[in-house]
């Protein structure tokens, strides 16, 4: 981010990485500065950070000189999702947005990923599998903190949930689900149904996959069977 807003890497990064960090010429720095059109923020969780000793053989993995942990004094920061790295901490999204506003000259922000995982449990009936109140709660509480950030002046113009469909999740493969629509991976990826956290009919009625420029106009209180957002479509010429 710093090269795109200030034209160079932050001083602490230059100090920690040293000669391994590439150098920008004055011309490159001038070209980079202010090049950012918008910032896409992926937010899932938050960790505690503690000082770590300098490594004998510094590398990309040790440059941070910090140990990250989801617990302090044996107490988790918040409940754990199906992914061991994901602890639910909604306040962190507001903290991140406020930091970005202050640190990087108040950029235009789109939240490009935000969601929670659940374990693939084939023993559940379809009705049970579609009941995901914890996901409704996850989105509801994150929306509340996003709204607080917007009221604090953060320039958030869009939100994308991760994810629309259950999908292949990297090293976890098909063992965890993130989607608001459930897929049956055994029988040729059949769409089995919308989970309770699906967007309500006011949204899906106007939603066209080919459209671009969709933005969240405002988030409303989630009802018991839907996360309610008003979506505003902005047409763009091909």
N, C-alpha and C positions, 0 to 999 in steps of 0.2 A: 504493500500500500504506500509506503513512504516514497518510493521512486515515482509513483504516479501522482502524488500530491506535492512532494517537496523536491523531486528531481534526484534523490539519492537515498541510499540505505540509511536507516537510523544509526545514530552514533554508537549505541550500545551493541548493535549487531556488528558494526565495523570493528569494535573492540574485541568482541567475543570470537568472531570468525577469522579476523586478521587477513593474512595474505591469500587465503582461500576464497575470499570474496571478490568477485569481479569488480573492476573499476569502470565507472562511466566517464566518457569524455564530456567536456563542457557542452558540446553540440548534442550528444545523446541525452544529457541531463535536461537540456532545454526542451528537447522534443518530448520527453516523458512527462515533464511537469504539467499537470492539468489535463492529461490525456484521458482521464477517467470519465466515461459517460454515466455510469451508474455502478453501484456496488451490489453484488449478490451475496447475501449472507446465508450460510447453512448453519443452523443451530439445532442441536439435539440435547446437549448436556453441559455440565460444568464440573471442574475438578479443583481440588485444593492443590496448591503448589508450594514446595519447600525447597530451600537451597540444596544444591548438590555440588560436591567437590569437582574441581576442574579435572577432566579426564586426561590420562597420560597421553592417549592418542585421540585428539579431538576429531569429531566427525559430525556430520549433519544430525545424528541422533543425540549427540551430547552437547551441542552448541548452546542449547537453551540453559544448561547448568541448573536444571530444576527437576525435582522428582514430582510427578503428578500422581494424585491419589483421589479416589472417590470417597475416602473416609478420613476422619481425624480422631485420634484417640480411640480408635475402634468403632466409632459411630459413623455410619454412612451419611453422606451429604443429603440424600433423599432416597426413596425407594428405587430399586433396580428393575429395569425392564427385562425382556427376554435376552437382550444383548448385554453382556457383562460390562461393556464400556458405557452403557447408557443409564444414567441415573436421572430421574425426573427432577428438574430444577427450573421451573418457569421464570423465576425472577432473573435468571441469567440472561434471558433474551433481551430484557429491558436494559440491564447493565451493559450488555454488548452494544446495543443500539446507541445508548447515550455516550459510550466511549468513542464509538466511531464518529458520531456527530461532533464531539469536542476535538478529537485527535486529528480528524481528516477533513476539516473544513466543511462540515455539514453536507455530505454528498447525498444524491438521490439513491435510495436504498430499496431493493427488492429482496424479500426473504425468499430465497430460492429452494430451500429445503427445511422442513421441520416436521417431525413425526416420532412415533413410538412403535417399538416392535413387540410382538407376542410370539410365543412358541407355537410351532406347527403341531397341533394336537388332533390327530385323525380320529380319536375316540369320541370327539364331540359331535353331537347332531348338528345339522345345518342351522337350526334355530339357535342353538347354543353358540355356534361359531360366529354367528352374525351379531350377537349381543356383546358389544365392546364398550361398556360404560366407562372403563378406564381410559379408552382412547378419546371418548367425548370429553372426559375430565381433563385430559392432557391438552387438547386443543383449546378448550374453554379457558383454562388458566393461562395458557400462552397468549391467547387473544387479549385477555385482560391486561397483561403486562405490555403487549405491543400497543394497545390503546393508550396506556399510561405514557409510553414513550412518545407516541404521536402528540399527546396533549402537552408533553414537555418540549415539543418543537422538532422532534426527529422527523426527517423527510421520508417516511415509509410510504411507498406508492403501490406495493404489490405483495402478495403472499401466495406461495405454492406449498401445498401439503405434500409430504413424502409418506406414502405415495398413493397414486390413484389405484394401482393394482398391486397385489402381491407379486413379488418378482424374485429373481435370482440375486441373493445378497452376498456377493463376494465370497469370502471363506466360509460363511454360514450356509451357503447354497440355498436350498429351499426349506431349511429347518426353522426359519423365523419368518413372520409376516409383518409387513408394514402397511399394507394396502387398506384403503377404506372400501375396496371391493374385493371380495374373496374369490380366489381361483382354485380350481381343482387341478392340481399338477399331475395327477395320475391319469385322468381321462382327457388327454389332449388339451390341457389348459382351458377347460370349460369355465366360463364365468358362472359361479354358483349363486351369487347374490350380493347385494349391497349391505355392508355392515351398518349398524345403527348410527355410526359416525359419518355416514354419507352426507353429501350436501343435499339440502332439501329441494323440493320440486321447483321452487322459484328460481333456483340456480340452474339445475340440470335441464330445465325446459329451454333455456336460452343458450345453453352451452354448446358450442360447435367446435369440434376438434381442430378444424382448419383455421379457425380464427386466431389472430395474434393480438398482443397488446391488452390482454385481459388484466384488469387490476381490481384489487379489493377496494370497494368504496368505503364500506364500514362494516365492522363486525357487530352482530347483535347477539343477545343472550341465547345460549344454546338451549334448545328444548330437550326433552327426555329422549327423543328418537332422532334428532338431527342436529348437526352443527350448522347454524344459520348464518350465512353471509350474503350480503347483497353484492353481486358482481356487476360491474359496469363494463360493457364491451366497447372497445375503441377500435373502429375499423381502420385498417391501413391499406394503402394501395399496394398492389403486387409490384 
